[in-house]
Each structure stands twice: as structure tokens, then as C-alpha cells.
Amino acid sequence: MDLERCRSEDVDAVTDFLAAVDLTLSGLDAPTVRLWIERDPAGAVTGSTGYELSADGRHALIRSVAVRPEARSRGRGSDLARFALSRAAEEGASRAWLFSRRSGPFWQRLGFAPAERDELAAALADTHQVRLFRNTGQLEREVAWTRALTPADAETPSQNVAASSTDGDGSSGGNLSAARSVSSDSASLRARPTACATARG
Ligand SMILES: CC(C)(COP(=O)(O)OP(=O)(O)OC[C@H]1O[C@@H](n2cnc3c(N)ncnc32)[C@H](O)[C@@H]1OP(=O)(O)O)[C@@H](O)C(=O)NCCC(=O)NCCS
């Protein structure tokens, strides 16, 4: 199954998809939010993954990692998470962070450890998710996680993550180590070189 960079015309569908799994909807169409989706042959969104970078580019807030309920527990979520980690590392981020109240064990298996939510909020103060959580008071109820992030360790040898070296949006130029393909029992993820348009404000 291919991953596509989320385009402006995908935003409504991905909003419905993320709302159904109770994930944050803010900033889905913002140029600073990197978001990929996968669809089934009928066009329904079946998975998503992404991140948002800090202003200095050193920190990545992993977000919008979701798999439709019928397709869970087959490694897809881990593949999607690793894809985002790999891309964030390729963009130059050295640390990944995320909020997750319900899926801590999933993230721990991917190398994340508990973090101070205030440290996350300081490192990623300008991101849509942190601003939303601050404004709504949700920040105080969130659970933060973090892990070091480098191109070498963001990619786990048991996975097969293939990506184009030309995203078309200027966010990930150059040769991507994410394009390295390694053997895997799980299905591969390929990112199509689609442009990320941002028609909505
Ligand atoms: C979290 C999520 C992406 C995992 O997708 P997945 O395809 O099931 O992931 P994998 O198959 O790679 O890994 C599944 C394993 O992760 C762990 N796991 C996943 N979610 C978990 C949770 N909420 N609590 C505890 N363990 C969890 C389990 O060990 C699970 O193995 P099991 O199914 O045999 O019990 C999926 O459950 C989902 O979309 N949840 C709703 C959205 C969400 O909460 N996203 C994370 C915040 S960004």
C-alpha cells in the first residue's frame, strides 16, 4: 500500500478519519505539518502518519499516527510511526516527541520513554498541537514521550520503508536515507511524490 502526501483535497477525508480515532485535528492543512495518508482501493483513508517540526527544526512532534480499527495489530501502526520518524530525521530533527495518553506501550516498543510535558511544550512551543493543548487546558492532562532521533536509529532494520527522494513540497530534499529499503515481513510503505498543497488557512 502506498503512502501519499496529504493534499488540500485530502484534508476533509483525513479530518474525518482522525476524528473517528479521536486524534488532534488542528493544523492538518498547515504547511508546517507533514502528513501522509494511505487509502484502500475504494479511496477510503485507512491510515495516516506525520509530524510537525519546531521552529529551529531540531525537534519533531510525531502526530496523526493512526490505523483504521479493522487493520490493527498487524504491524501497520509501527510501520507508519517509523516512516514519520525516518522522515523527521531526514529533515534534520534530532529528537522526537509526542503526546499519547492511551498508547504508551506502543510507543515504548518504538523506543520512546516518558518525558516531561513542559519540556515537550517548550521545545515545540510553536506547533499547532502544543498551542491547541495550551489554549484548551488539555496540556495538563497529556502524557509526553520522547526518543532520540537520527537517520540511523529512526529506521529499524526489521521494517521496509521506501520513499521518493522528491516530495515535491520542498520539505525533504536531497537523498533520503528513508529511501533505503531493507527486508521485512511486513508490507512496505511507499511515499508517492505528490505535492502538499495548503489551500485552507
Ligand atoms: C496506536 C495504533 C496506531 C497502533 O496501530 P497497529 O496497527 O495496531 O500497530 P501495530 O500492529 O504495529 O502494533 C500493535 C501493538 O502495539 C501495542 N499497542 C497498540 N495500541 C496500544 C494501546 N492503546 N495500549 C497498549 N498497547 C498498544 C500492542 O502491543 C499491540 O499489539 P497487539 O495488537 O498484539 O496487542 C492504533 O491502535 C491506532 O490507530 N490507535 C488510535 C490512534 C492513536 O491512538 N494513535 C496514537 C497517537 S498519535
The ligand as an SDF file (V2000), in Angstrom:
LIG
                    3D

 48 50  0  0  0  0  0  0  0  0999 V2000
   -1.7830    3.0560   18.0270 C   0  0  0  0  0  0  0  0  0  0  0  0
   -2.1180    2.4340   16.6580 C   0  0  0  0  0  0  0  0  0  0  0  0
   -1.6280    3.3440   15.5490 C   0  0  0  0  0  0  0  0  0  0  0  0
   -1.4140    1.0920   16.5420 C   0  0  0  0  0  0  0  0  0  0  0  0
   -1.6770    0.5470   15.2660 O   0  0  0  0  0  0  0  0  0  0  0  0
   -1.4630   -1.0240   14.9790 P   0  0  0  0  0  0  0  0  0  0  0  0
   -1.5610   -1.2230   13.5180 O   0  0  0  0  0  0  0  0  0  0  0  0
   -2.3200   -1.8310   15.8500 O   0  0  0  0  0  0  0  0  0  0  0  0
    0.0450   -1.1570   15.4680 O   0  0  0  0  0  0  0  0  0  0  0  0
    0.9890   -2.4560   15.4330 P   0  0  0  0  0  0  0  0  0  0  0  0
    0.2640   -3.6020   14.8470 O   0  0  0  0  0  0  0  0  0  0  0  0
    2.2750   -2.0490   14.8150 O   0  0  0  0  0  0  0  0  0  0  0  0
    1.2730   -2.6970   16.9670 O   0  0  0  0  0  0  0  0  0  0  0  0
    0.2360   -3.1560   17.7650 C   0  0  0  0  0  0  0  0  0  0  0  0
    0.7810   -3.3560   19.1770 C   0  0  0  0  0  0  0  0  0  0  0  0
    1.0330   -2.1040   19.7830 O   0  0  0  0  0  0  0  0  0  0  0  0
    0.6220   -2.1570   21.1400 C   0  0  0  0  0  0  0  0  0  0  0  0
   -0.4770   -1.2120   21.3080 N   0  0  0  0  0  0  0  0  0  0  0  0
   -1.1130   -0.5080   20.3540 C   0  0  0  0  0  0  0  0  0  0  0  0
   -2.0100    0.3110   20.8990 N   0  0  0  0  0  0  0  0  0  0  0  0
   -1.9560    0.1060   22.2160 C   0  0  0  0  0  0  0  0  0  0  0  0
   -2.6420    0.6490   23.3230 C   0  0  0  0  0  0  0  0  0  0  0  0
   -3.5750    1.5840   23.1880 N   0  0  0  0  0  0  0  0  0  0  0  0
   -2.3220    0.2060   24.5550 N   0  0  0  0  0  0  0  0  0  0  0  0
   -1.3790   -0.7400   24.7090 C   0  0  0  0  0  0  0  0  0  0  0  0
   -0.6970   -1.2950   23.7000 N   0  0  0  0  0  0  0  0  0  0  0  0
   -0.9770   -0.8680   22.4720 C   0  0  0  0  0  0  0  0  0  0  0  0
    0.1850   -3.5620   21.4280 C   0  0  0  0  0  0  0  0  0  0  0  0
    1.2950   -4.2780   21.8840 O   0  0  0  0  0  0  0  0  0  0  0  0
   -0.2070   -4.0500   20.0500 C   0  0  0  0  0  0  0  0  0  0  0  0
   -0.0660   -5.4360   19.9280 O   0  0  0  0  0  0  0  0  0  0  0  0
   -1.3760   -6.3520   19.9670 P   0  0  0  0  0  0  0  0  0  0  0  0
   -2.3070   -5.8140   18.9250 O   0  0  0  0  0  0  0  0  0  0  0  0
   -0.8660   -7.7020   19.6710 O   0  0  0  0  0  0  0  0  0  0  0  0
   -1.9160   -6.1930   21.3570 O   0  0  0  0  0  0  0  0  0  0  0  0
   -3.6380    2.1690   16.5240 C   0  0  0  0  0  0  0  0  0  0  0  0
   -4.0780    1.4400   17.6630 O   0  0  0  0  0  0  0  0  0  0  0  0
   -4.4890    3.4190   16.3880 C   0  0  0  0  0  0  0  0  0  0  0  0
   -4.7110    3.9010   15.2800 O   0  0  0  0  0  0  0  0  0  0  0  0
   -4.9770    3.9460   17.5380 N   0  0  0  0  0  0  0  0  0  0  0  0
   -5.8260    5.1620   17.5070 C   0  0  0  0  0  0  0  0  0  0  0  0
   -4.9920    6.3960   17.2200 C   0  0  0  0  0  0  0  0  0  0  0  0
   -3.8960    6.5870   18.2450 C   0  0  0  0  0  0  0  0  0  0  0  0
   -4.1200    6.4970   19.4460 O   0  0  0  0  0  0  0  0  0  0  0  0
   -2.6520    6.8870   17.7300 N   0  0  0  0  0  0  0  0  0  0  0  0
   -1.5020    7.1110   18.5660 C   0  0  0  0  0  0  0  0  0  0  0  0
   -1.3700    8.5520   18.9640 C   0  0  0  0  0  0  0  0  0  0  0  0
   -0.6220    9.5540   17.6570 S   0  0  0  0  0  0  0  0  0  0  0  0
  1  2  1  0
  2  3  1  0
  2  4  1  0
  2 36  1  0
  4  5  1  0
  5  6  1  0
  6  7  2  0
  6  8  1  0
  6  9  1  0
  9 10  1  0
 10 11  2  0
 10 12  1  0
 10 13  1  0
 13 14  1  0
 14 15  1  0
 15 16  1  0
 15 30  1  0
 16 17  1  0
 17 18  1  0
 17 28  1  0
 18 19  1  0
 18 27  1  0
 19 20  2  0
 20 21  1  0
 21 22  1  0
 21 27  2  0
 22 23  1  0
 22 24  2  0
 24 25  1  0
 25 26  2  0
 26 27  1  0
 28 29  1  0
 28 30  1  0
 30 31  1  0
 31 32  1  0
 32 33  2  0
 32 34  1  0
 32 35  1  0
 36 37  1  0
 36 38  1  0
 38 39  2  0
 38 40  1  0
 40 41  1  0
 41 42  1  0
 42 43  1  0
 43 44  2  0
 43 45  1  0
 45 46  1  0
 46 47  1  0
 47 48  1  0
M  END
$$$$
